[in-house]
Amino acid sequence: MDTLPRASHPLTLTILLSAVIAATYGFGVYLFPVLLPEMKRTIGFDYAQAGFITAARQLANVAVALLSGFAAARFGPARIVLAATLLSAAGLACLAFAERTWLMGGVLIALNACAAATWVPMMVLIVPLIDERHQAKAIGVISSGTNYGVLLNGLMVPALLASWGWRSIWLVSAVLTVALSATIAIVFARLGRLRQPVGTQRQTALPGQHATARQILARRYLLVYAIALLCGFAGVPFITYFSAYAHDDLHLGLDVTAHAWALVGLVGAVSGLALGMIGDMRTVGDRAGPAQRDGLRTALVSAGVLLLCASLIAASRPNSYALAGAAIAFGFSFFPIFGLLHAYVGKTSAPALAAVVCGICEASFGVGGAAGNVLGGLCKAASGSFAPVYWLATAASIVLVGLAVLIPGVRSASAVCPGRLVDLRR
């Protein structure tokens, strides 16, 4: 039995899932690049090993993304989200005591898997419950949760690193994630999501029930998979080697890098909602047919252009001020692209198909990120510089923008998911 007013459910769900993304992605995935130089010095691994570890993390992302939809069908999406968040807290705590490269790598891979295990089940929860007119805004806010985590990283690292060392940062992030897990359990129980049998959720048809191969491989979704692949290839190594590039190649202090990371998080805190609002915009129809909602295509192209700008600035060996500009452009682009792609899928497919396509999209992102990380580590080992990583990201971003221009518009004749949700503007 629900004990919260019905109108409060959507806002509660959006805020809570944003916090989950902040913990599992902001801490579990993107805290390691910030601490990479310090951990490398203490534990004693090289950048080639770091590249292979981060590549393995992306491959774990691929496998779990493909399986998490089926796990949600068996155990329920809310339970999967809660379990993944709890396991993330345990992994963050383990990293505080890591002394060997293999142990560190294993825990990091597990953290990436836990992060991936939250996203697809979230789409299973969101798509049927959020009005199609507001999905891009809501998913944009949730995807910006990564930036909230990155912002906290930028604030925690300078404060804790100097006094207590990098291990204390992992411990603090673990404590915060444990507190979040307790909140998830309480709120989901009040909303009835943990107790509700999966079979009663008619709107959340899950993978394998109705989706066909022809639907999954439709042209619009092939473009989505390609954009996700290029986003991973350009963006994941960008952020993985960002601190190391600034420290080793540009000879900037860790405080400069931490402030740049804080900018990424600060900008990203609003970028998801801003681009989501663009994504939900309608254009006026003409006599030839119904109105088209081209806002998502406009938002995707804008995010791709900003990712291109960030990569180009970084490749040009920037000073501290230009590095801040690259961080701002990256914060406006990388994380919102991911949410926009899932919003596009939610607007163009029924829940069963959306769960499958979102899983493949996540997998494509993981494959691209793995390839980019391996090439990044090899480039550093071969040339002694991370600059080629950012030139490769620039080239991939150019192709991404071209594909975003080609993506079909979203017809607005009817809502795919007619679930009622309070307007986020109220």
Helices and strands as residue ranges (DSSP letters): G 6-8, H 9-21, I 22-27, H 31-43, H 47-75, H 77-95, H 101-129, G 132-134, H 135-143, H 145-164, H 166-191, G 198-200, H 213-216, H 219-240, H 242-244, I 245-249, H 254-279, E 292-293, H 295-315, H 320-348, H 351-383, H 387-406, E 410-411
